[in-house]
Amino acid sequence: MKTTVRGTAFAAALLCVFPAAAHAAPSMHDMLRATYSVHDLKNVSLSPDGSAVVWEDSFHPGADPSASPPRSTIFLQRSAETSAVALHDGNFKSDLTEPVWSPDGSRIAFLSTDEKHHARVYTVDARGSYLRRIAALDGNVQDLTWSPNGRFLSVLYIPHAHRKAGALATGSRNVGVIGSVVDEQRLSIVDARSGAVAELTPPDVYVYEYTWAPDSQRLAFTYARGNGDNNWWVARLAAIDLKTRRMHDLYKPPAQINDPQWSPDGKRVAFIGGVMSDFGSVGGDVYVIDTSSHNVRDLAPGMHLSAASLQWVDGSRLYMSAHDQGNLHLFQIDLRGAISPLTRGTEAIRSWTSALRGTRVALVRTSFTDPPEVYAGTPAVLRRISHVNAHAQRFWGRAVSLHWTNDGYHVQGWLIYPALYDPHRKYPMVTIIHGGPSAESLPAFANRYIAALSSRGYFVFEPNPRGSFGQGEAFARANVKDFGYGDWRDDLRGMDTATAAAPIDANRLGLFGWSYGGYMGMWAETQTRRLKAIVAGAGIVNWQSYYGQNNIDQWMIPFFGASVYDDPQVYAKSSPITFIKQSRTPVLVLQGERDEEVPAPQAFEFWHAMETLHVPTQLVVYADEGHAIMKLPDQIDILTRTIGWFQRYL
């Protein structure tokens, strides 16, 4: 269940994004065109000598970006040059992704992928010339990496995949013999000279992430057997020998693990461990395991951060990106557990890498005021080296970090002002609850829901209640066996804090959420009459029936403590269906037809109850969509219907 702002409360006057003479909100079409025009920058890779950076740029081409699917290409920027250059000759018709420097800095490898699950591995030299195709693979391919000696390229590979990887993708149709087809993602290597492809891990093992040992003879990885979408929550850490192909377990964790990283001396593997509700939504403590003794140590137990990604900079230190009360910053942590910040302010570090023992860094940073751009330099002095979003438009006002206390917890959230704010007016407010629940609302520039609501005169409130990342592992675990209770009280107290902090009309409050946020929308429907309108996307109305319907039931055990068959009451107490007759608020229900994480029957069950109880409602199901809505027309329709619902009732 996924989705994904302590920033400063700006004392200066509101930075308007519209001309001074403007008195009306932009049209939905103009707002969509501008927000879809923002480039998404990711997969930053820094050359070993720190002199050059490559990154992936995902953008919507055409005169009207909101009418075309995104494309990805790669840019190269050398420190001696003033601008970045595209890393291709213009003849590629497919997406170019995941650029990565070779260990000696002489070459850059990348993937070329298309919609038919075909992938090709290419290399170019350090100037972006002498393009060479190394290998062609038929299936899902991701996580391209060089071996430390430069002899191999490694990938995670699903040969002849039946669908896109991951539970967010559109699920297969449930026809025929159910469960008879399981795609396994295998750790594979490609000989960088001959292009020969070899699959390392067994055919019944699904590999999620991996790391090379510095001797290039071993790899460590996280894995589970069987259905990869479902079993990440029981994944283990293992290692495999490149020559013998023998695999052995290193660690069976009590919770979820992510992002293994082998130390430069080859003696340890670092990883992130903690309670996490989604693969890819990472937060937890930093652990180190000795690969000989298998002793595991939490470097900083009780730290008030949630680590999101790791990289060793030398044998005694790592850099980590970490959630920090509404922000995502870069930190240093050493083997004694000492932590020091490398970046500050109101921002989110979306992609990063380092070189030369951490003295050089490249990263993508964004905030409520600044669109995503690539920065490079020393950790203390970073210079912007990309300018693709220089003309990006803002459609919201200032963002203020709010803090409040509830049930002994200190909670944070973001309050975003309307774009054309008038302090003499009263405004409606929409609370947006993030998915997960293990996630965090972060500073984001191209959030279309914030843009649409703020530009139309709404305050937007994004709380990070207990269960969120950003305040350590105890805070993230604080909603275990308590969905809808403590976290909902945090949300309600946050709404009180917001309405006391700004001219918000407490009689015009709405709520929007997707996934866990959609569940909280359905839960709010049965728990309060303070809200005048709710939009619930991919929500859960009945945890008991959901357990048997969804394809990822393993995620529920860490949060509910047992299966629904062993403890049905813990599921019932947090189910909106238990309290459904208390429903009164108009609610719009949105759902992907082939959602594996939250199957459509949940939406139908909730909608049926609203219809029976004569609560104003509408259900919209999007054909052939999964948990993540991918088709542009469907994305636009969801946004348009959401705004229309709030305009009608608020």
VEXDREN-2710 file (C-alpha; in Angstrom, 1 decimal):
% VEXDREN-2710
k/r/px/py/pz
1/MET/0.0/0.0/0.0
2/LYS/1.9/2.9/-1.3
3/THR/1.9/6.5/-2.3
4/THR/4.0/9.1/-1.7
5/VAL/6.5/17.8/3.5
6/ARG/10.2/20.6/8.9
7/GLY/10.6/23.1/6.4
8/THR/10.7/26.8/7.3
9/ALA/7.6/28.8/7.8
10/PHE/8.5/31.5/5.3
11/ALA/8.3/34.9/6.9
12/ALA/8.5/36.8/3.6
13/ALA/5.4/37.6/1.6
14/LEU/3.9/34.9/-0.6
15/LEU/5.8/34.3/-3.8
16/CYS/3.0/34.5/-6.3
17/VAL/3.3/32.2/-9.3
18/PHE/0.8/34.1/-11.4
19/PRO/1.1/37.6/-12.9
20/ALA/0.4/40.4/-10.4
21/ALA/-2.7/41.3/-12.3
22/ALA/-4.1/37.8/-12.2
23/HIS/-7.4/37.3/-10.4
24/ALA/-8.5/33.9/-11.5
25/ALA/-7.2/30.3/-11.2
26/PRO/-5.6/28.8/-14.3
27/SER/-7.8/26.4/-16.3
28/MET/-7.4/22.8/-15.5
29/HIS/-5.9/22.2/-18.9
30/ASP/-3.2/24.9/-18.4
31/MET/-2.4/23.6/-14.9
32/LEU/-2.1/20.0/-16.1
33/ARG/0.0/21.0/-19.1
34/ALA/2.4/22.9/-16.8
35/THR/2.7/20.2/-14.1
36/TYR/3.1/17.4/-16.6
37/SER/5.9/19.5/-18.2
38/VAL/8.1/19.2/-15.1
39/HIS/11.0/16.8/-15.7
40/ASP/11.5/13.9/-13.3
41/LEU/15.3/13.5/-12.7
42/LYS/16.6/10.2/-11.2
43/ASN/19.3/7.5/-11.2
44/VAL/22.2/9.9/-10.7
45/SER/25.6/8.4/-11.2
46/LEU/28.9/10.1/-10.4
47/SER/32.1/9.2/-12.2
48/PRO/34.8/7.6/-9.9
49/ASP/37.0/10.7/-10.1
50/GLY/34.0/13.0/-9.3
51/SER/34.5/14.9/-12.6
52/ALA/31.3/14.0/-14.4
53/VAL/27.7/13.1/-13.7
54/VAL/25.1/11.2/-15.7
55/TRP/21.4/11.0/-14.9
56/GLU/18.1/9.8/-16.2
57/ASP/15.5/12.5/-17.3
58/SER/11.9/11.4/-17.6
59/PHE/9.6/13.8/-19.4
60/HIS/6.4/14.2/-21.4
61/PRO/7.2/15.1/-25.0
62/GLY/5.1/17.1/-27.3
63/ALA/3.4/20.5/-27.4
64/ASP/0.9/19.3/-24.8
65/PRO/2.8/17.0/-22.3
66/SER/-0.4/16.0/-20.6
67/ALA/-1.5/14.2/-23.8
68/SER/1.5/12.0/-24.2
69/PRO/3.2/9.2/-22.1
70/PRO/6.6/10.0/-20.5
71/ARG/9.9/9.2/-22.2
72/SER/13.2/8.7/-20.6
73/THR/16.7/9.7/-21.8
74/ILE/20.1/10.2/-20.3
75/PHE/22.2/13.3/-19.9
76/LEU/26.0/13.7/-19.3
77/GLN/27.5/16.7/-17.6
78/ARG/31.3/17.1/-17.2
79/SER/32.6/19.7/-14.7
80/ALA/34.7/21.4/-17.3
81/GLU/31.6/22.0/-19.5
82/THR/28.8/24.5/-19.1
83/SER/25.8/22.4/-20.1
84/ALA/24.7/18.8/-20.2
85/VAL/24.5/16.8/-23.4
86/ALA/22.1/14.0/-24.3
87/LEU/23.8/10.6/-24.3
88/HIS/22.5/9.3/-27.6
89/ASP/22.4/10.3/-31.3
90/GLY/18.7/10.8/-31.5
91/ASN/18.0/7.5/-33.2
92/PHE/16.7/5.7/-30.2
93/LYS/12.9/5.0/-30.2
94/SER/12.9/3.4/-26.8
95/ASP/13.5/4.7/-23.3
96/LEU/17.1/5.1/-22.0
97/THR/17.4/4.4/-18.3
98/GLU/19.7/3.6/-15.4
99/PRO/23.1/5.0/-16.4
100/VAL/26.0/3.8/-14.4
101/TRP/29.8/4.5/-14.6
102/SER/32.3/1.7/-15.0
103/PRO/34.7/1.4/-12.0
104/ASP/37.6/2.8/-14.0
105/GLY/35.5/5.8/-15.3
106/SER/36.1/4.9/-19.0
107/ARG/32.5/3.8/-19.9
108/ILE/28.9/4.4/-19.1
109/ALA/26.4/1.5/-19.3
110/PHE/22.7/2.0/-19.6
111/LEU/19.5/0.2/-20.5
112/SER/17.2/0.7/-23.5
113/THR/13.7/-0.6/-22.8
114/ASP/10.4/-0.7/-24.6
115/GLU/6.8/-1.4/-23.8
116/LYS/7.1/-5.0/-25.1
117/HIS/9.5/-6.0/-22.3
118/HIS/12.5/-5.9/-24.5
119/ALA/15.7/-4.6/-23.0
120/ARG/19.2/-3.9/-24.4
121/VAL/22.4/-3.2/-22.5
122/TYR/24.6/-0.5/-24.1
123/THR/27.9/1.2/-23.2
124/VAL/29.4/4.4/-24.4
125/ASP/32.8/6.0/-23.6
126/ALA/33.2/8.7/-21.0
127/ARG/32.6/11.4/-23.7
128/GLY/29.3/9.8/-24.7
129/SER/30.7/8.4/-28.0
130/TYR/31.4/4.9/-29.5
131/LEU/28.0/3.4/-28.7
132/ARG/28.1/-0.4/-28.4
133/ARG/25.3/-2.8/-27.7
134/ILE/26.4/-5.4/-25.2
135/ALA/23.4/-7.7/-24.8
136/ALA/19.7/-8.1/-25.6
137/LEU/17.3/-9.5/-23.0
138/ASP/13.6/-10.5/-23.4
139/GLY/11.8/-9.6/-20.2
140/ASN/11.8/-7.2/-17.3
141/VAL/15.2/-5.8/-16.6
142/GLN/16.3/-3.4/-13.9
143/ASP/19.0/-2.4/-11.4
144/LEU/22.0/-2.3/-13.8
145/THR/25.3/-2.4/-12.0
146/TRP/29.0/-3.0/-12.8
147/SER/31.1/-5.5/-10.9
148/PRO/34.0/-3.8/-9.1
149/ASN/36.5/-5.2/-11.5
150/GLY/34.6/-4.0/-14.5
151/ARG/34.3/-7.4/-16.1
152/PHE/30.6/-7.9/-15.7
153/LEU/27.3/-6.0/-15.7
154/SER/24.6/-7.3/-13.4
155/VAL/20.9/-6.9/-13.5
156/LEU/17.7/-8.1/-12.0
157/TYR/15.9/-10.0/-14.8
158/ILE/12.5/-11.7/-15.3
159/PRO/12.9/-13.7/-18.5
160/HIS/9.8/-13.7/-20.7
161/ALA/7.8/-11.8/-18.1
162/HIS/4.0/-12.0/-18.3
163/ARG/3.5/-8.5/-16.8
164/LYS/5.4/-5.6/-15.4
165/ALA/7.2/-6.3/-12.2
166/GLY/5.8/-5.2/-8.8
167/ALA/2.5/-5.2/-7.0
168/LEU/1.8/-1.6/-8.1
169/ALA/1.6/-2.8/-11.7
170/THR/-1.6/-4.0/-13.4
171/GLY/-2.3/-7.5/-12.3
172/SER/-2.8/-10.5/-14.5
173/ARG/-6.4/-11.5/-15.2
174/ASN/-7.6/-14.1/-12.7
175/VAL/-8.6/-16.8/-15.2
176/GLY/-7.4/-20.3/-15.8
177/VAL/-5.5/-22.2/-13.1
178/ILE/-4.9/-19.5/-10.5
179/GLY/-1.3/-19.3/-9.2
180/SER/0.1/-21.5/-11.9
181/VAL/2.2/-18.7/-13.5
182/VAL/4.8/-17.0/-11.2
183/ASP/7.4/-14.7/-12.6
184/GLU/10.7/-14.9/-10.7
185/GLN/13.1/-12.1/-10.8
186/ARG/16.6/-13.5/-10.9
187/LEU/20.1/-12.0/-10.3
188/SER/21.9/-12.3/-13.7
189/ILE/25.2/-11.2/-15.0
190/VAL/26.3/-10.0/-18.5
191/ASP/29.9/-10.4/-19.7
192/ALA/30.9/-6.9/-20.6
193/ARG/33.1/-8.1/-23.4
194/SER/31.2/-11.0/-25.0
195/GLY/27.7/-10.1/-24.0
196/ALA/27.0/-13.6/-22.6
197/VAL/24.1/-13.7/-20.1
198/ALA/24.1/-16.0/-17.1
199/GLU/21.4/-16.4/-14.5
200/LEU/23.0/-16.8/-11.0
201/THR/20.1/-17.4/-8.6
202/PRO/17.8/-20.5/-8.6
203/PRO/14.6/-20.4/-10.7
204/ASP/12.4/-20.5/-7.6
205/VAL/14.1/-17.5/-5.9
206/TYR/12.8/-13.9/-6.4
207/VAL/15.6/-11.3/-5.8
208/TYR/14.7/-7.8/-4.8
209/GLU/18.1/-6.0/-4.3
210/TYR/21.7/-6.9/-4.4
211/THR/25.3/-5.6/-3.9
212/TRP/28.7/-6.8/-5.2
213/ALA/31.6/-7.7/-2.8
214/PRO/34.7/-5.6/-3.5
215/ASP/36.5/-8.8/-4.8
216/SER/33.9/-9.2/-7.6
217/GLN/33.6/-12.9/-6.6
218/ARG/30.5/-12.7/-4.4
219/LEU/27.2/-10.9/-4.3
220/ALA/24.8/-10.3/-1.4
221/PHE/21.1/-9.9/-2.0
222/THR/17.6/-9.9/-0.5
223/TYR/15.3/-12.7/-1.6
224/ALA/12.2/-14.8/-1.0
225/ARG/10.9/-17.9/-2.6
226/GLY/7.7/-18.0/-4.6
227/ASN/5.6/-15.0/-5.4
228/GLY/7.8/-12.0/-5.4
229/ASP/5.0/-9.4/-5.1
230/ASN/3.8/-11.1/-1.9
231/ASN/6.9/-12.3/-0.2
232/TRP/9.1/-9.3/0.1
233/TRP/7.8/-9.0/3.7
234/VAL/9.5/-12.3/4.6
235/ALA/12.7/-11.6/2.5
236/ARG/16.1/-12.8/3.8
237/LEU/19.6/-11.6/3.2
238/ALA/21.8/-14.1/1.4
239/ALA/25.1/-14.3/-0.5
240/ILE/26.1/-16.3/-3.6
241/ASP/29.6/-17.3/-5.0
242/LEU/30.1/-16.2/-8.6
243/LYS/32.1/-19.3/-9.6
244/THR/30.3/-22.1/-7.7
245/ARG/26.8/-20.5/-7.8
246/ARG/26.4/-21.7/-4.2
247/MET/23.9/-19.6/-2.3
248/HIS/23.7/-19.4/1.5
249/ASP/21.7/-17.3/4.0
250/LEU/23.3/-14.6/6.0
251/TYR/20.3/-13.3/8.0
252/LYS/16.7/-14.0/8.6
253/PRO/15.3/-10.6/9.9
254/PRO/12.5/-10.1/12.3
255/ALA/11.0/-7.4/10.1
256/GLN/11.6/-6.0/6.6
257/ILE/15.1/-5.3/5.1
258/ASN/16.2/-3.2/2.2
259/ASP/19.2/-1.7/0.3
260/PRO/22.1/-4.1/1.2
261/GLN/25.6/-2.5/0.6
262/TRP/28.9/-4.4/0.9
263/SER/31.7/-2.6/2.8
264/PRO/34.9/-1.7/0.9
265/ASP/36.9/-4.1/3.1
266/GLY/34.6/-7.0/2.2
267/LYS/33.9/-7.9/5.8
268/ARG/30.4/-6.4/6.3
269/VAL/27.1/-5.8/4.6
270/ALA/25.1/-2.8/5.7
271/PHE/21.3/-2.7/5.2
272/ILE/18.2/-0.9/6.4
273/GLY/15.8/-2.8/8.7
274/GLY/12.4/-1.9/10.1
275/VAL/8.7/-2.2/9.7
276/MET/7.8/-1.2/6.1
277/SER/4.4/-1.6/4.4
278/ASP/5.7/-1.4/0.7
279/PHE/8.7/-2.5/-1.2
280/GLY/10.3/0.7/-2.4
281/SER/9.0/2.8/0.4
282/VAL/12.0/2.4/2.7
283/GLY/12.5/3.6/6.2
284/GLY/14.3/2.1/9.3
285/ASP/17.4/1.7/11.3
286/VAL/20.9/1.0/9.8
287/TYR/22.3/-2.4/10.5
288/VAL/25.6/-4.0/9.8
289/ILE/26.2/-7.8/9.6
290/ASP/29.6/-9.5/9.8
291/THR/29.7/-11.8/6.8
292/SER/31.9/-14.4/8.6
293/SER/30.3/-14.5/12.1
294/HIS/26.8/-13.4/10.9
295/ASN/26.7/-11.1/14.0
296/VAL/24.2/-8.2/13.3
297/ARG/24.4/-4.8/15.0
298/ASP/22.0/-1.8/14.9
299/LEU/24.4/1.2/14.5
300/ALA/22.1/3.7/16.1
301/PRO/19.2/2.2/18.0
302/GLY/16.6/4.7/18.9
303/MET/17.7/7.3/16.2
304/HIS/15.0/9.8/15.4
305/LEU/15.4/9.3/11.7
306/SER/14.2/6.7/9.1
307/ALA/17.0/5.7/6.8
308/ALA/15.9/5.4/3.2
309/SER/19.2/4.5/1.3
310/LEU/22.8/3.8/2.0
311/GLN/26.3/4.0/0.5
312/TRP/29.7/3.2/2.1
313/VAL/32.2/6.1/1.7
314/ASP/35.1/4.2/3.4
315/GLY/35.5/1.3/5.8
316/SER/34.1/3.1/8.8
317/ARG/31.5/5.5/7.4
318/LEU/28.3/5.4/5.3
319/TYR/26.2/8.2/3.8
320/MET/22.5/7.7/4.1
321/SER/19.4/9.5/2.9
322/ALA/16.9/9.6/5.8
323/HIS/13.4/10.9/6.5
324/ASP/13.6/13.7/9.0
325/GLN/10.2/15.1/10.2
326/GLY/8.8/15.9/6.8
327/ASN/12.1/16.2/4.9
328/LEU/14.4/13.7/3.2
329/HIS/18.0/14.7/3.9
330/LEU/21.5/13.3/3.4
331/PHE/23.4/12.2/6.6
332/GLN/26.7/10.6/7.6
333/ILE/26.7/7.7/10.0
334/ASP/29.8/5.9/11.3
335/LEU/30.2/2.4/12.8
336/ARG/30.0/3.9/16.3
337/GLY/26.5/5.2/15.5
338/ALA/27.5/8.9/15.3
339/ILE/25.2/10.8/12.9
340/SER/25.8/14.2/11.3
341/PRO/23.7/16.0/8.7
342/LEU/25.1/16.8/5.2
343/THR/22.1/18.7/3.8
344/ARG/19.5/20.9/5.6
345/GLY/16.5/22.9/4.9
346/THR/13.0/22.2/3.5
347/GLU/13.7/19.7/0.7
348/ALA/13.7/16.1/-0.4
349/ILE/16.8/14.4/-1.8
350/ARG/15.3/12.1/-4.4
351/SER/18.5/10.4/-5.9
352/TRP/22.1/10.7/-4.9
353/THR/25.6/9.2/-5.1
354/SER/29.1/9.9/-3.9
355/ALA/32.7/9.4/-5.0
356/LEU/36.3/9.9/-3.7
357/ARG/35.5/8.7/-0.2
358/GLY/32.5/11.0/0.1
359/THR/34.3/14.2/-0.8
360/ARG/32.2/14.5/-4.0
361/VAL/28.4/14.2/-4.1
362/ALA/25.8/14.4/-6.8
363/LEU/22.1/14.4/-6.1
364/VAL/18.6/15.5/-7.1
365/ARG/16.9/17.9/-4.7
366/THR/13.4/19.4/-4.8
367/SER/11.1/21.3/-2.5
368/PHE/7.8/23.2/-2.4
369/THR/9.6/26.2/-4.0
370/ASP/12.2/24.5/-6.2
371/PRO/11.6/22.0/-8.9
372/PRO/13.8/18.9/-9.3
373/GLU/17.4/19.6/-10.5
374/VAL/20.7/17.9/-10.3
375/TYR/23.4/19.3/-8.0
376/ALA/27.0/18.3/-7.7
377/GLY/30.1/19.3/-5.6
378/THR/31.3/18.7/-2.1
379/PRO/28.7/17.9/0.6
380/ALA/29.2/21.5/2.0
381/VAL/29.1/23.3/-1.4
382/LEU/26.7/21.9/-4.0
383/ARG/26.2/23.6/-7.4
384/ARG/23.2/23.2/-9.6
385/ILE/24.3/21.6/-12.9
386/SER/20.9/20.9/-14.6
387/HIS/18.4/23.5/-15.7
388/VAL/15.6/21.5/-17.3
389/ASN/13.0/22.8/-14.9
390/ALA/14.1/26.4/-14.8
391/HIS/10.7/27.6/-16.1
392/ALA/8.5/25.3/-14.1
393/GLN/5.4/27.0/-12.7
394/ARG/4.2/26.9/-9.1
395/PHE/0.4/26.7/-8.5
396/TRP/0.4/26.9/-4.7
397/GLY/1.3/29.3/-2.0
398/ARG/3.8/29.0/0.9
399/ALA/4.2/25.7/2.8
400/VAL/4.4/25.8/6.6
401/SER/5.7/23.0/8.8
402/LEU/3.2/22.4/11.7
403/HIS/4.0/20.5/14.9
404/TRP/1.5/19.3/17.5
405/THR/1.4/16.9/20.4
406/ASN/-1.2/14.1/20.7
407/ASP/-1.2/11.1/23.1
408/GLY/2.4/11.8/24.1
409/TYR/3.6/11.8/20.4
410/HIS/5.1/14.8/18.7
411/VAL/3.6/14.9/15.2
412/GLN/4.5/17.0/12.1
413/GLY/2.6/17.9/9.0
414/TRP/2.6/20.4/6.1
415/LEU/0.1/23.2/5.6
416/ILE/0.1/24.6/2.0
417/TYR/-1.6/27.9/1.4
418/PRO/-3.8/28.8/-1.5
419/ALA/-1.9/30.3/-4.5
420/LEU/-3.8/33.7/-4.4
421/TYR/-4.0/34.0/-0.6
422/ASP/-6.0/36.8/0.9
423/PRO/-5.6/37.0/4.8
424/HIS/-9.0/38.6/5.0
425/ARG/-10.9/35.6/3.6
426/LYS/-11.8/32.2/5.0
427/TYR/-10.9/29.2/3.0
428/PRO/-11.9/25.5/2.7
429/MET/-9.2/22.9/3.5
430/VAL/-8.6/19.4/2.1
431/THR/-6.5/17.0/4.1
432/ILE/-4.4/14.6/2.0
433/ILE/-3.4/11.4/3.9
434/HIS/-0.4/9.6/2.5
435/GLY/-0.4/5.9/1.6
436/GLY/1.7/3.2/3.2
437/PRO/1.1/3.5/6.2
438/SER/4.9/3.4/6.3
439/ALA/5.7/6.5/4.2
440/GLU/5.9/10.2/4.7
441/SER/4.5/13.3/3.0
442/LEU/7.6/15.2/1.7
443/PRO/8.2/18.5/-0.1
444/ALA/7.2/18.0/-3.7
445/PHE/7.0/20.5/-6.6
446/ALA/4.9/18.7/-9.1
447/ASN/2.1/17.3/-6.9
448/ARG/-1.0/17.8/-9.2
449/TYR/-3.5/17.5/-6.4
450/ILE/-1.8/20.3/-4.4
451/ALA/-1.5/22.3/-7.6
452/ALA/-5.2/21.9/-8.5
453/LEU/-6.6/22.5/-5.0
454/SER/-4.3/25.4/-4.1
455/SER/-4.9/27.2/-7.4
456/ARG/-8.6/26.9/-6.8
457/GLY/-8.6/28.5/-3.3
458/TYR/-8.1/25.5/-0.9
459/PHE/-5.6/25.1/1.9
460/VAL/-4.0/21.6/1.7
461/PHE/-2.9/19.8/4.8
462/GLU/-0.6/16.8/4.7
463/PRO/-0.1/15.2/8.2
464/ASN/2.6/12.6/9.0
465/PRO/0.9/10.8/11.9
466/ARG/2.2/7.9/14.0
467/GLY/3.1/5.0/11.6
468/SER/4.9/7.4/9.3
469/PHE/8.6/7.6/8.6
470/GLY/10.6/10.5/9.8
471/GLN/10.8/10.1/13.6
472/GLY/12.5/6.8/14.1
473/GLU/11.5/3.2/14.3
474/ALA/9.4/3.4/17.4
475/PHE/7.2/6.1/15.8
476/ALA/6.9/4.0/12.6
477/ARG/5.7/1.0/14.7
478/ALA/3.2/3.0/16.8
479/ASN/0.2/2.1/14.7
480/VAL/0.8/-1.7/14.8
481/LYS/-2.5/-3.4/15.6
482/ASP/-4.0/0.0/15.9
483/PHE/-5.0/1.1/12.3
484/GLY/-7.5/3.9/12.4
485/TYR/-7.2/4.8/16.0
486/GLY/-4.0/6.5/17.1
487/ASP/-3.1/7.7/13.6
488/TRP/-6.6/9.0/13.0
489/ARG/-6.5/10.9/16.4
490/ASP/-3.2/12.4/15.2
491/ASP/-4.8/13.5/12.0
492/LEU/-7.8/15.1/13.7
493/ARG/-5.5/17.0/16.2
494/GLY/-3.5/18.1/13.2
495/MET/-6.6/19.5/11.5
496/ASP/-7.3/21.4/14.7
497/THR/-3.8/22.8/14.6
498/ALA/-4.2/23.8/11.0
499/THR/-7.5/25.6/11.4
500/ALA/-6.0/27.5/14.4
501/ALA/-3.0/28.5/12.4
502/ALA/-4.7/30.0/9.3
503/PRO/-8.0/31.4/8.2
504/ILE/-9.6/28.0/7.5
505/ASP/-13.3/27.5/7.6
506/ALA/-13.8/24.5/9.9
507/ASN/-17.2/23.9/8.3
508/ARG/-15.6/23.3/4.9
509/LEU/-13.2/20.4/5.4
510/GLY/-12.5/17.6/3.0
511/LEU/-10.3/14.6/2.8
512/PHE/-8.4/12.8/0.0
513/GLY/-6.4/9.6/0.1
514/TRP/-5.1/6.7/-2.0
515/SER/-4.2/3.2/-0.8
516/TYR/-3.8/3.5/3.0
517/GLY/-5.0/7.1/2.5
518/GLY/-8.0/5.7/0.8
519/TYR/-8.6/3.3/3.7
520/MET/-8.4/6.3/6.0
521/GLY/-11.0/8.1/3.8
522/MET/-13.4/5.2/4.3
523/TRP/-12.5/5.0/8.0
524/ALA/-13.2/8.8/8.4
525/GLU/-16.5/8.2/6.7
526/THR/-17.6/6.1/9.7
527/GLN/-15.8/8.1/12.5
528/THR/-16.6/11.8/12.1
529/ARG/-19.1/14.3/10.7
530/ARG/-16.6/17.1/10.7
531/LEU/-15.8/16.4/7.0
532/LYS/-18.1/17.6/4.2
533/ALA/-16.6/15.6/1.4
534/ILE/-14.3/12.6/1.0
535/VAL/-12.5/11.1/-2.0
536/ALA/-11.2/7.6/-1.3
537/GLY/-9.0/5.9/-3.9
538/ALA/-8.0/2.2/-3.7
539/GLY/-9.3/2.1/-0.2
540/ILE/-10.0/-0.9/2.2
541/VAL/-13.4/-1.2/3.8
542/ASN/-13.1/-4.6/5.3
543/TRP/-9.7/-6.0/6.4
544/GLN/-11.2/-9.4/6.9
545/SER/-12.4/-9.9/3.4
546/TYR/-9.4/-8.0/2.1
547/TYR/-7.0/-10.6/3.6
548/GLY/-8.3/-13.3/1.3
549/GLN/-8.7/-11.0/-1.8
550/ASN/-5.4/-9.3/-2.2
551/ASN/-2.2/-10.7/-3.6
552/ILE/0.1/-9.4/-1.0
553/ASP/-1.3/-10.6/2.3
554/GLN/2.2/-11.1/3.8
555/TRP/2.4/-7.4/4.5
556/MET/-0.4/-7.6/7.0
557/ILE/1.3/-9.9/9.5
558/PRO/3.8/-7.4/10.9
559/PHE/1.0/-4.8/11.3
560/PHE/-1.8/-7.0/12.7
561/GLY/0.3/-9.5/14.5
562/ALA/-1.4/-12.6/13.1
563/SER/-3.3/-13.8/10.1
564/VAL/-7.0/-13.1/9.9
565/TYR/-7.7/-16.7/10.5
566/ASP/-5.8/-16.7/13.8
567/ASP/-7.1/-13.3/15.1
568/PRO/-10.1/-12.0/13.2
569/GLN/-11.0/-9.5/15.8
570/VAL/-7.9/-7.3/15.4
571/TYR/-8.9/-7.0/11.7
572/ALA/-12.6/-6.3/12.5
573/LYS/-11.9/-3.5/15.0
574/SER/-10.1/-1.5/12.3
575/SER/-12.5/-2.2/9.4
576/PRO/-14.8/0.7/8.3
577/ILE/-17.5/-1.9/7.5
578/THR/-17.8/-2.6/11.3
579/PHE/-19.1/1.0/11.8
580/ILE/-20.6/1.5/8.3
581/LYS/-24.0/2.6/9.6
582/GLN/-22.5/5.8/11.0
583/SER/-21.7/7.0/7.4
584/ARG/-23.1/10.4/6.4
585/THR/-20.5/12.2/4.3
586/PRO/-20.6/12.4/0.5
587/VAL/-17.8/10.1/-0.8
588/LEU/-16.3/9.6/-4.2
589/VAL/-14.7/6.1/-4.6
590/LEU/-12.0/5.5/-7.2
591/GLN/-10.5/2.2/-8.1
592/GLY/-8.2/0.4/-10.6
593/GLU/-9.9/-2.6/-12.2
594/ARG/-6.9/-5.0/-11.9
595/ASP/-5.4/-3.7/-8.6
596/GLU/-3.3/-6.5/-6.9
597/GLU/-2.7/-4.5/-3.7
598/VAL/-6.3/-3.4/-3.1
599/PRO/-8.6/-5.4/-5.3
600/ALA/-11.7/-3.8/-6.7
601/PRO/-14.2/-5.8/-4.6
602/GLN/-13.2/-3.5/-1.6
603/ALA/-14.5/-0.5/-3.6
604/PHE/-17.7/-2.3/-4.6
605/GLU/-18.4/-3.4/-1.0
606/PHE/-18.0/0.2/0.3
607/TRP/-20.0/1.7/-2.5
608/HIS/-22.8/-0.8/-2.1
609/ALA/-23.0/0.2/1.6
610/MET/-23.2/3.9/0.7
611/GLU/-25.9/3.2/-1.9
612/THR/-27.9/1.2/0.6
613/LEU/-27.6/3.8/3.3
614/HIS/-28.5/6.6/0.9
615/VAL/-25.2/8.4/1.4
616/PRO/-24.3/10.6/-1.7
617/THR/-21.6/8.6/-3.5
618/GLN/-20.1/7.7/-6.9
619/LEU/-17.8/4.8/-7.8
620/VAL/-15.5/5.0/-10.8
621/VAL/-13.5/1.9/-11.8
622/TYR/-10.6/2.4/-14.3
623/ALA/-10.3/-0.4/-16.9
624/ASP/-7.0/-2.4/-16.9
625/GLU/-5.4/-0.2/-14.3
626/GLY/-3.5/-1.5/-11.3
627/HIS/-2.8/0.1/-7.9
628/ALA/-0.7/2.8/-9.6
629/ILE/-2.8/4.5/-12.2
630/MET/-0.6/4.6/-15.3
631/LYS/-2.7/5.8/-18.3
632/LEU/-2.7/9.6/-18.7
633/PRO/-6.4/9.9/-19.5
634/ASP/-7.2/8.1/-16.3
635/GLN/-4.8/10.2/-14.3
636/ILE/-6.5/13.3/-15.6
637/ASP/-10.0/12.0/-15.1
638/ILE/-9.2/11.2/-11.5
639/LEU/-7.9/14.6/-10.8
640/THR/-10.8/16.3/-12.6
641/ARG/-13.4/14.3/-10.7
642/THR/-11.6/14.9/-7.4
643/ILE/-11.6/18.6/-7.8
644/GLY/-15.2/18.5/-9.0
645/TRP/-16.3/16.6/-5.9
646/PHE/-14.7/19.1/-3.6
647/GLN/-16.0/22.1/-5.5
648/ARG/-19.5/20.6/-5.3
649/TYR/-19.5/19.9/-1.5
650/LEU/-17.0/22.4/-0.1
END
